[in-house]
Amino acid sequence: MNELVLWHGWGMHPAAWDGLAAHLKIQARAPALPGYAGSAAPSLYTMDALTDALLADVSTPITLCGWSLGALLALHAAQRQPDRIARLILIGATPSFVQRPNWPHGMTPAALAEFTDALEADPKTALKRFIALFNQNDVNGRSIGRELTRALATADLPPAAVLAAGLALLRYTDLRANVPHIAQPTLLLHGAHDPLMPLAAAEWLAAALPQARLEVLPDAAHAPFLSDPARCAALIADFINA
């Protein structure tokens, strides 16, 4: 069985995976994204540099699970270093975070720029607002928000430069042309009410990836693994053991 590795999202912390890990029947490893939780950030904060750093200690193929920005990085890694990744699990995923020509399934560039300005002014408040935003319309949104806010309150925030560089990646990364060439079996887990990565983005991925299946959690928003960890753990186990 391949090792399960979990990559968290922008502004978050590896502790976000604790609830899911408690329901998994297999061991999972959750490294911090470069620049988070005291880890070193590459001098150039690019998709290539981040995925290379995250895969530096991977010697045998893994099952890679990414959430949000972590899912975008996982898609990139699967094409960049396909020999190291046997399977993909993408949670709250999209090939493009912002709207572009022929891509209406994302945040407007203007809204992302406004959020970037808010982050520069007050990172802690901006992150709290971000958590509240992505849990909108989740049946467990309030409890998820409290859980994530507590986790971030006890952790060191990433440097402002790292947070800003991550938002720049979300602004400029567009993997739509790469997706049809990503051959790994892929499980997509998506909340029906995701306000950041609309369900249509996951449906596009399910159609464009050569070996993908989409599971929609009807009561969840952007963090279905926090909203319904038992269900997500069961889906992950079925996928890994298939």
Buried (B, 14 or more C-beta within 10 A) or exposed (E): EBBBBBBBBBBBBBBBBBBBBEBBEBEBBBBBBBBBBEBEBBEEBBBEBBBBBBBEEBEEBBBBBBBBBBBBBBBBBBBBBBEBBBBBBBBBBBBBBBBEEEBEBBBEEEEBBEBBEBBEEEBEEBBBBBBBBBBBBBBBBEEBBEBBBEBBEEBEBBEEEBBBBBBBBBBEBBBBEBBEEBEBBBBBBBBBBBBBBBBBBBBBBBEBBEEBEBBBBEBBBBBBBBBBBEBBBBBBBEBBEE
